[in-house]
Amino acid sequence: MILKDYIEKLKESGLDVTISVPGQPEGVVPAEALDAQVTGLSFDSRTVTPGTLFVCKGVAFKPEYLTKAIENGAIAYAAGPDIRKAMAVLANLFYQDPWKDLQLVGITGTKGKSTTLYYLKAIMEGSKACGAGKFGYLSTIDTYDGVKLFESHLTTPEAIELGERLHNMQISGLKAACMEVSSQALKYDRTLGVRFKYGVFTNFGADHIGSTEHPTMEDYFESKLKIFGQSDTAVVGLENIKLGEVLLAAQQCGRIVAYRAENVSKDERGIVLDAAVWTDCKGLSAEEIESGKGGRKVIKGLRYTMPGLFNAENAAAAAAIALQLGATEEEIRTGLLDARAAGRMEFFENKERDVIAISDYAHNELSYEKLMSSAKEEYPGYKIVAVFGCPGGKGHSRRVDLPKVAAKYADFTWITEEDPADEDPYEISVEVLKNLEGFGGKGAICVDRTKAIRDAIVNAEPKTVVLIIGKGREQYQHRGANYDPVPSDSELAERFINS
């Protein structure tokens, strides 16, 4: 497409964004430039090639980024107050709405997004409904778009990268895909214009509250509800403290499906559950659904082998979504049994089988509560030792919420580094330890995460569960502007458990 098409699209959208060309006053595009072919779209000057339309994005944008983009061959650039929305508009035009040919599932919620996605992936890759057996996904852990498989840095990528990922899925012939949709992505329009066949709302609890994310819980909640405005069918977990409001917001979708895990138990072969799925909840209140309306269907005796009773809700969610995508009950049963999620409830034990290390990506109050309470329930009589940190530059409420949960369940806690960004990891740790002790917990600081994990495991007494929380299989630490390579928590747990 030519530059004129992009200029006209922005005018049509009514956004306060201007396209300009190098060497001309802002907003002035000579007639000969209008017919220039746009061969690339980017907001990163380092990736610009000749023919690229460059997007000047972000509060930290510097003029030298534009200079570099022009040096690399940018033929035009877009800038203005509405640039975030414009990125999505431009990306949808450049990639020609690549989501249209996909059975695209978007999952939002405070916890369980990644595990639900990986359960669904395991089911659909073994389902005839998925065609060739390949299933696209964008998760907090990693991304597969039919062309590339790589570790993720954002739960939901910026709009231009999202367009590229969905385009790759389209040209690769993938029929179905699932993506985690963060509250930040919804608030800041990274998914604007994308239409989900199924918009999933798992649950809600406190997280991402702070000056750089969501100023209030209400803002966080309202941001998540935006997923229903771009979904054909809503899929709603009934175990939700704001269920009534979620169901009300979901009425804007053409259909509403609901789900719940029932009769959850544990045996020597894993966790067993019944997945209850309501397929016709449009217009119904929570009370009416509970009374038996809504086309209730139950898939009995599902089993998964990942640790964690709390993962039953994630398994039920995956079953409900898979049914909508055309999977059979037998395919759901087989897929769940084989399902694994990297960095989620990964289990390691010593030769004597009396020290257990569990690596998990839990990172907010709700997921900590579920993880730690489940460990207490599943390992009665065991001590609980926790290893975790809090990130820099975001989620400041976690520095209170997470040690509060740890003080409730853990016998001892090691506070360590966890993606400090531009903050001092020791100062973050001091703040977290102070709050832990204020809630009656016991702990110590060891900023070196490798040493903290080693000490927690090697020094563990018999009948101890070591919970290593926050990073899972991630192989980096976000320090300053860099993502420094480090061993993952799971790798370290495996290394030290029998050392």
C-alpha positions as CSV (number, residue, x, y, z in Angstrom):
1,M,0.0,0.0,0.0
2,I,1.1,3.6,-0.6
3,L,1.6,6.4,1.9
4,K,-1.6,8.1,0.9
5,D,-3.6,5.1,2.2
6,Y,-2.1,5.5,5.7
7,I,-2.7,9.2,5.7
8,E,-6.4,8.7,4.7
9,K,-6.9,6.0,7.2
10,L,-5.7,8.2,10.1
11,K,-8.0,11.0,8.9
12,E,-10.9,8.6,8.8
13,S,-10.1,7.5,12.3
14,G,-10.3,11.0,13.6
15,L,-7.1,10.6,15.7
16,D,-4.9,13.5,16.6
17,V,-1.9,12.1,14.7
18,T,0.0,13.6,11.8
19,I,2.2,11.8,9.2
20,S,5.1,13.8,8.0
21,V,8.0,13.2,5.6
22,P,11.7,14.0,6.2
23,G,12.8,17.4,5.0
24,Q,9.3,18.9,5.0
25,P,7.4,21.0,7.6
26,E,5.3,18.9,10.0
27,G,2.2,17.5,8.3
28,V,3.3,18.6,4.8
29,V,3.5,15.6,2.4
30,P,4.4,16.6,-1.2
31,A,2.3,15.0,-4.0
32,E,5.2,12.9,-5.2
33,A,5.6,11.3,-1.7
34,L,2.0,10.2,-1.5
35,D,2.6,7.4,-4.0
36,A,5.6,6.0,-2.1
37,Q,5.2,2.3,-1.2
38,V,5.2,1.6,2.5
39,T,7.2,-1.6,2.9
40,G,7.6,-1.6,6.7
41,L,6.1,-0.3,9.9
42,S,8.1,0.2,13.1
43,F,8.4,2.2,16.4
44,D,12.0,1.0,16.9
45,S,14.6,3.0,14.9
46,R,17.0,0.0,15.0
47,T,14.7,-2.1,12.9
48,V,13.9,0.5,10.3
49,T,14.7,-0.3,6.7
50,P,14.2,1.7,3.4
51,G,10.4,2.2,2.9
52,T,9.4,2.1,6.5
53,L,6.7,4.3,8.1
54,F,8.2,5.1,11.5
55,V,6.0,5.7,14.6
56,C,7.2,8.2,17.2
57,K,5.9,6.4,20.3
58,G,6.2,6.8,24.1
59,V,6.8,9.4,26.8
60,A,10.5,8.5,26.7
61,F,10.8,9.2,23.0
62,K,13.9,11.1,22.0
63,P,14.5,13.2,18.8
64,E,17.6,11.1,18.0
65,Y,15.4,8.0,17.5
66,L,13.7,9.8,14.6
67,T,17.1,10.9,13.2
68,K,18.3,7.3,13.3
69,A,15.1,6.1,11.7
70,I,15.5,8.6,8.8
71,E,19.1,7.6,8.4
72,N,18.0,4.0,8.1
73,G,15.6,4.8,5.3
74,A,12.2,5.8,6.9
75,I,10.1,7.5,4.2
76,A,7.7,9.1,6.7
77,Y,6.9,9.3,10.4
78,A,3.7,9.5,12.5
79,A,3.5,11.5,15.7
80,G,0.8,13.1,17.9
81,P,-1.2,12.8,21.2
82,D,-3.2,9.7,20.0
83,I,-0.2,7.8,18.8
84,R,-1.0,4.6,20.8
85,K,-4.4,4.2,19.1
86,A,-2.8,5.2,15.8
87,M,-0.3,2.4,16.1
88,A,-3.1,-0.1,16.2
89,V,-4.9,1.5,13.3
90,L,-1.7,1.6,11.2
91,A,-0.8,-2.0,12.1
92,N,-4.3,-3.3,11.2
93,L,-4.0,-1.6,7.8
94,F,-0.4,-2.7,7.1
95,Y,-1.1,-6.3,8.0
96,Q,-4.7,-6.2,6.6
97,D,-6.5,-7.3,9.7
98,P,-4.7,-10.7,10.0
99,W,-6.9,-11.8,12.8
100,K,-9.9,-12.2,10.5
101,D,-9.0,-15.7,9.3
102,L,-8.1,-17.0,12.8
103,Q,-10.2,-18.6,15.5
104,L,-8.6,-16.2,17.9
105,V,-9.0,-16.5,21.7
106,G,-8.0,-13.7,24.0
107,I,-7.6,-14.4,27.8
108,T,-7.6,-11.8,30.5
109,G,-7.8,-12.1,34.3
110,T,-5.6,-11.6,37.3
111,K,-4.2,-15.1,37.4
112,G,-4.2,-18.3,35.4
113,K,-3.9,-16.8,31.9
114,S,-0.7,-18.6,31.0
115,T,-1.6,-21.9,32.5
116,T,-5.0,-21.8,30.8
117,L,-3.3,-21.0,27.5
118,Y,-0.9,-23.9,27.8
119,Y,-3.7,-26.3,28.8
120,L,-5.6,-25.1,25.7
121,K,-2.6,-25.5,23.5
122,A,-2.1,-29.1,24.6
123,I,-5.7,-29.9,23.9
124,M,-5.9,-28.2,20.5
125,E,-2.6,-29.5,19.2
126,G,-4.1,-33.0,19.5
127,S,-7.5,-32.0,18.1
128,K,-8.7,-32.6,14.6
129,A,-10.5,-29.2,14.9
130,C,-7.0,-27.6,14.7
131,G,-6.2,-28.9,11.3
132,A,-2.5,-29.5,10.9
133,G,-2.1,-29.8,14.7
134,K,-0.3,-26.5,15.1
135,F,-1.6,-23.9,17.4
136,G,-0.4,-20.3,17.6
137,Y,0.0,-18.5,20.9
138,L,1.3,-15.3,22.6
139,S,2.0,-15.8,26.3
140,T,3.9,-14.2,29.1
141,I,6.4,-17.1,28.8
142,D,7.0,-17.5,25.1
143,T,5.4,-16.9,21.6
144,Y,4.8,-19.1,18.6
145,D,3.4,-17.5,15.5
146,G,4.0,-20.2,12.9
147,V,7.3,-18.7,11.8
148,K,9.2,-18.0,15.1
149,L,9.3,-19.5,18.6
150,F,10.9,-17.2,21.1
151,E,10.8,-16.0,24.8
152,S,8.4,-13.2,25.5
153,H,9.1,-9.9,27.3
154,L,5.6,-8.5,27.4
155,T,2.4,-10.4,28.2
156,T,0.8,-8.7,25.2
157,P,3.1,-7.0,22.6
158,E,2.7,-3.5,21.2
159,A,0.2,-3.2,18.4
160,I,2.7,-3.3,15.5
161,E,4.4,-6.5,16.8
162,L,1.0,-8.0,17.5
163,G,0.0,-7.4,13.9
164,E,3.2,-9.1,12.7
165,R,2.6,-12.1,14.9
166,L,-1.0,-12.5,13.8
167,H,0.1,-12.0,10.1
168,N,2.7,-14.8,10.5
169,M,0.0,-17.1,11.9
170,Q,-2.1,-16.3,8.9
171,I,0.5,-16.9,6.2
172,S,1.6,-20.1,8.1
173,G,-1.9,-21.5,7.7
174,L,-2.7,-21.7,11.4
175,K,-6.4,-22.1,12.0
176,A,-6.5,-21.2,15.7
177,A,-4.5,-19.2,18.2
178,C,-4.7,-18.0,21.8
179,M,-3.2,-14.9,23.4
180,E,-2.9,-13.4,26.9
181,V,-4.4,-10.0,26.9
182,S,-3.1,-7.8,29.8
183,S,-5.0,-5.0,31.4
184,Q,-2.2,-2.6,30.1
185,A,-2.7,-3.8,26.6
186,L,-6.5,-3.1,26.8
187,K,-6.0,0.2,28.6
188,Y,-3.4,1.5,26.1
189,D,-5.0,0.1,23.0
190,R,-2.5,-2.5,21.9
191,T,-5.3,-4.7,20.8
192,L,-7.5,-2.0,19.3
193,G,-9.3,-3.2,16.2
194,V,-8.5,-6.9,16.8
195,R,-11.6,-9.0,17.0
196,F,-11.6,-12.1,19.2
197,K,-13.8,-15.0,18.5
198,Y,-13.7,-15.8,22.2
199,G,-12.9,-13.3,25.0
200,V,-12.1,-15.0,28.3
201,F,-12.3,-13.4,31.7
202,T,-10.8,-15.9,34.3
203,N,-11.0,-14.1,37.6
204,F,-10.2,-10.8,39.3
205,G,-8.0,-9.7,42.2
206,A,-5.5,-7.0,43.2
207,D,-2.5,-6.4,41.0
208,H,-0.8,-3.8,38.8
209,I,-1.9,-0.9,41.0
210,G,0.6,2.0,41.0
211,S,1.4,5.3,39.4
212,T,3.0,3.7,36.3
213,E,0.2,1.2,35.7
214,H,-3.4,1.5,37.1
215,P,-4.0,4.3,39.6
216,T,-7.0,2.4,41.2
217,M,-8.5,-1.0,41.4
218,E,-11.5,0.3,39.5
219,D,-9.3,1.5,36.6
220,Y,-7.6,-2.0,36.6
221,F,-11.1,-3.7,36.5
222,E,-12.6,-1.4,33.9
223,S,-9.5,-2.0,31.6
224,K,-10.0,-5.7,31.8
225,L,-13.7,-5.5,30.9
226,K,-12.8,-3.8,27.6
227,I,-12.1,-7.3,26.2
228,F,-15.8,-7.9,25.8
229,G,-16.1,-4.9,23.5
230,Q,-14.0,-6.7,20.9
231,S,-15.2,-10.3,21.4
232,D,-17.9,-12.3,19.6
233,T,-18.4,-14.7,22.5
234,A,-17.6,-14.1,26.2
235,V,-16.2,-17.0,28.2
236,V,-16.6,-16.3,32.0
237,G,-15.2,-18.0,35.0
238,L,-17.9,-18.2,37.7
239,E,-15.3,-18.1,40.6
240,N,-15.0,-14.4,40.4
241,I,-15.4,-11.8,43.2
242,K,-16.9,-9.4,40.6
243,L,-19.0,-12.0,38.7
244,G,-22.2,-9.8,38.5
245,E,-20.3,-6.9,37.0
246,V,-18.4,-9.2,34.6
247,L,-21.6,-10.9,33.4
248,L,-23.2,-7.5,32.9
249,A,-20.3,-6.2,30.8
250,A,-20.3,-9.5,28.8
251,Q,-23.8,-8.9,27.6
252,Q,-22.4,-6.8,24.7
253,C,-21.1,-10.1,23.2
254,G,-23.3,-12.2,20.9
255,R,-23.0,-15.2,23.2
256,I,-21.9,-15.9,26.8
257,V,-20.3,-19.2,28.0
258,A,-19.5,-19.8,31.6
259,Y,-17.4,-22.5,33.4
260,R,-16.4,-23.8,36.8
261,A,-14.3,-26.7,38.2
262,E,-16.3,-29.0,40.4
263,N,-15.6,-32.1,42.6
264,V,-11.8,-31.4,42.6
265,S,-9.7,-34.1,44.3
266,K,-6.1,-35.4,44.3
267,D,-4.9,-39.0,43.9
268,E,-1.6,-40.7,43.2
269,R,-2.0,-39.9,39.4
270,G,-2.7,-36.2,39.6
271,I,-5.7,-33.8,40.1
272,V,-9.2,-34.9,39.1
273,L,-12.1,-32.6,38.4
274,D,-15.4,-32.2,36.6
275,A,-15.6,-29.3,34.2
276,A,-19.0,-27.7,34.3
277,V,-19.7,-25.6,31.2
278,W,-22.8,-23.4,30.6
279,T,-23.1,-22.7,26.9
280,D,-26.1,-20.3,26.8
281,C,-25.8,-17.6,29.5
282,K,-26.8,-14.5,27.4
283,G,-29.2,-12.4,29.4
284,L,-28.8,-14.5,32.6
285,S,-27.7,-13.2,36.0
286,A,-25.3,-15.1,38.3
287,E,-28.2,-16.3,40.4
288,E,-30.0,-17.7,37.3
289,I,-26.9,-19.5,36.2
290,E,-26.5,-21.0,39.6
291,S,-30.1,-22.1,39.6
292,G,-29.5,-24.4,36.6
293,K,-30.3,-22.2,33.6
294,G,-27.9,-21.7,30.8
295,G,-27.5,-25.1,29.1
296,R,-25.2,-26.7,31.7
297,K,-23.0,-29.5,30.5
298,V,-20.4,-31.5,32.6
299,I,-17.3,-33.2,31.4
300,K,-16.6,-35.7,34.2
301,G,-13.3,-37.1,35.4
302,L,-10.8,-34.8,33.7
303,R,-7.3,-35.2,35.0
304,Y,-4.1,-33.2,34.9
305,T,-0.7,-34.0,36.4
306,M,0.8,-30.5,37.0
307,P,0.9,-29.9,40.8
308,G,-1.7,-27.5,42.3
309,L,-5.3,-28.0,43.2
310,F,-5.9,-24.4,42.2
311,N,-5.1,-25.2,38.6
312,A,-8.4,-27.0,38.4
313,E,-10.1,-23.7,37.4
314,N,-7.6,-23.2,34.6
315,A,-8.2,-26.7,33.4
316,A,-12.0,-26.1,33.4
317,A,-11.4,-22.8,31.5
318,A,-9.3,-24.6,28.8
319,A,-12.0,-27.3,28.5
320,A,-14.8,-24.7,28.0
321,I,-12.8,-22.9,25.4
322,A,-11.7,-26.1,23.6
323,L,-15.4,-27.2,23.3
324,Q,-16.2,-23.9,21.6
325,L,-13.3,-24.4,19.2
326,G,-14.6,-27.9,18.2
327,A,-12.5,-30.3,20.3
328,T,-14.2,-33.5,21.5
329,E,-14.4,-34.6,25.1
330,E,-11.9,-37.3,24.5
331,E,-9.4,-34.8,22.9
332,I,-9.9,-32.5,26.0
333,R,-9.3,-35.5,28.3
334,T,-6.1,-36.5,26.5
335,G,-4.7,-33.0,26.1
336,L,-5.1,-32.1,29.7
337,L,-3.3,-35.2,30.8
338,D,-0.3,-34.3,28.7
339,A,-0.4,-30.5,29.4
340,R,2.7,-28.7,30.7
341,A,3.3,-25.0,31.1
342,A,7.0,-23.9,31.3
343,G,7.7,-22.2,34.6
344,R,4.2,-23.1,36.0
345,M,4.2,-25.4,39.0
346,E,7.4,-27.2,37.9
347,F,8.1,-29.9,40.5
348,F,11.6,-31.1,41.7
349,E,12.4,-33.4,44.6
350,N,15.6,-34.8,46.1
351,K,16.6,-38.5,46.1
352,E,15.1,-39.0,49.5
353,R,11.8,-37.4,48.3
354,D,11.6,-35.3,51.5
355,V,12.6,-31.9,50.1
356,I,10.5,-30.6,47.3
357,A,11.2,-27.5,45.1
358,I,8.4,-25.9,43.1
359,S,9.1,-23.2,40.5
360,D,6.1,-21.0,39.6
361,Y,5.5,-17.8,37.8
362,A,3.0,-16.5,40.4
363,H,3.4,-12.7,40.7
364,N,0.4,-11.2,42.4
365,E,-1.6,-11.5,45.6
366,L,-4.3,-13.8,44.3
367,S,-1.8,-16.2,42.6
368,Y,0.4,-16.2,45.7
369,E,-2.6,-17.0,47.9
370,K,-3.6,-19.9,45.7
371,L,0.0,-21.3,45.4
372,M,0.9,-21.1,49.1
373,S,-2.5,-22.3,50.4
374,S,-2.3,-25.2,47.9
375,A,1.2,-26.1,49.1
376,K,0.0,-26.2,52.7
377,E,-3.0,-28.3,51.8
378,E,-1.1,-30.8,49.6
379,Y,1.9,-31.2,51.9
380,P,0.6,-31.3,55.4
381,G,3.3,-31.2,58.1
382,Y,5.9,-29.8,55.7
383,K,7.7,-26.5,56.3
384,I,7.3,-23.8,53.7
385,V,10.3,-21.8,52.5
386,A,9.7,-19.1,49.9
387,V,12.0,-17.3,47.6
388,F,10.7,-14.2,45.7
389,G,11.2,-10.6,45.0
390,C,9.2,-7.6,43.6
391,P,9.8,-5.8,40.4
392,G,11.0,-2.2,39.9
393,G,8.9,0.5,38.3
394,K,5.6,-1.2,38.5
395,G,3.2,-3.1,40.7
396,H,4.2,-1.2,43.9
397,S,1.3,-2.7,45.8
398,R,2.9,-6.1,45.5
399,R,5.6,-5.0,48.0
400,V,2.9,-5.1,50.6
401,D,0.5,-7.7,49.2
402,L,3.1,-10.5,48.5
403,P,4.9,-10.4,51.9
404,K,1.5,-10.3,53.6
405,V,0.7,-13.7,51.9
406,A,4.2,-15.1,52.6
407,A,3.9,-14.1,56.3
408,K,0.6,-16.1,56.5
409,Y,2.0,-19.3,55.0
410,A,5.8,-19.4,54.9
411,D,8.0,-20.5,57.8
412,F,10.9,-18.5,56.2
413,T,11.2,-16.2,53.2
414,W,14.3,-15.2,51.1
415,I,13.8,-11.8,49.5
416,T,15.8,-11.4,46.3
417,E,16.1,-9.6,43.0
418,E,13.2,-9.8,40.5
419,D,13.4,-7.5,37.4
420,P,14.4,-4.3,39.3
421,A,14.5,-2.2,36.1
422,D,15.7,1.3,37.1
423,E,15.4,0.7,40.8
424,D,18.0,-0.7,43.3
425,P,17.2,-4.3,44.0
426,Y,18.5,-4.1,47.5
427,E,16.3,-1.1,48.3
428,I,13.3,-2.9,47.0
429,S,14.2,-6.0,49.1
430,V,14.6,-3.9,52.2
431,E,11.0,-2.5,51.7
432,V,9.6,-6.0,51.1
433,L,11.4,-7.5,54.1
434,K,10.1,-4.7,56.4
435,N,6.6,-5.4,55.3
436,L,7.1,-9.2,55.7
437,E,8.3,-8.7,59.3
438,G,5.4,-6.2,59.9
439,F,3.0,-9.0,59.1
440,G,4.8,-11.3,61.5
441,G,6.8,-13.2,59.0
442,K,10.5,-14.3,59.2
443,G,13.0,-13.7,56.4
444,A,16.3,-12.4,55.1
445,I,17.6,-10.6,52.0
446,C,19.9,-12.2,49.4
447,V,19.9,-10.1,46.3
448,D,21.8,-12.7,44.3
449,R,18.8,-14.8,43.1
450,T,21.0,-17.8,42.3
451,K,22.5,-17.9,45.8
452,A,19.1,-17.3,47.4
453,I,17.6,-20.3,45.6
454,R,20.7,-22.4,46.3
455,D,20.7,-21.6,50.0
456,A,16.9,-22.2,50.3
457,I,17.2,-25.7,48.7
458,V,20.6,-26.9,50.1
459,N,19.8,-25.8,53.6
460,A,16.3,-27.2,53.7
461,E,15.5,-29.6,56.4
462,P,13.6,-32.9,55.6
463,K,9.9,-32.3,55.0
464,T,10.3,-28.9,53.4
465,V,8.6,-27.4,50.4
466,V,10.7,-24.6,48.7
467,L,8.5,-22.3,46.7
468,I,10.6,-20.3,44.1
469,I,8.2,-17.7,42.9
470,G,8.0,-15.1,40.2
471,K,10.3,-16.0,37.2
472,G,9.6,-19.7,36.3
473,R,11.5,-20.5,33.1
474,E,12.4,-16.9,32.3
475,Q,16.0,-16.6,31.4
476,Y,16.6,-12.9,32.0
477,Q,16.6,-10.1,34.6
478,H,15.3,-6.7,33.6
479,R,18.0,-4.3,34.8
480,G,17.9,-0.7,33.6
481,A,17.1,-0.8,29.9
482,N,18.6,-4.3,29.5
483,Y,17.4,-7.9,29.7
484,D,20.4,-9.6,31.1
485,P,20.7,-13.4,30.5
486,V,20.5,-15.5,33.7
487,P,19.7,-19.1,34.6
488,S,16.0,-19.7,35.1
489,D,14.5,-20.5,38.5
490,S,13.5,-23.9,37.2
491,E,17.0,-24.6,35.9
492,L,18.4,-23.6,39.3
493,A,15.9,-25.7,41.2
494,E,16.9,-28.8,39.2
495,R,20.6,-28.1,39.6
496,F,20.5,-27.7,43.4
497,I,17.9,-30.2,44.5
498,N,20.4,-33.1,44.6
499,S,23.7,-31.2,44.8
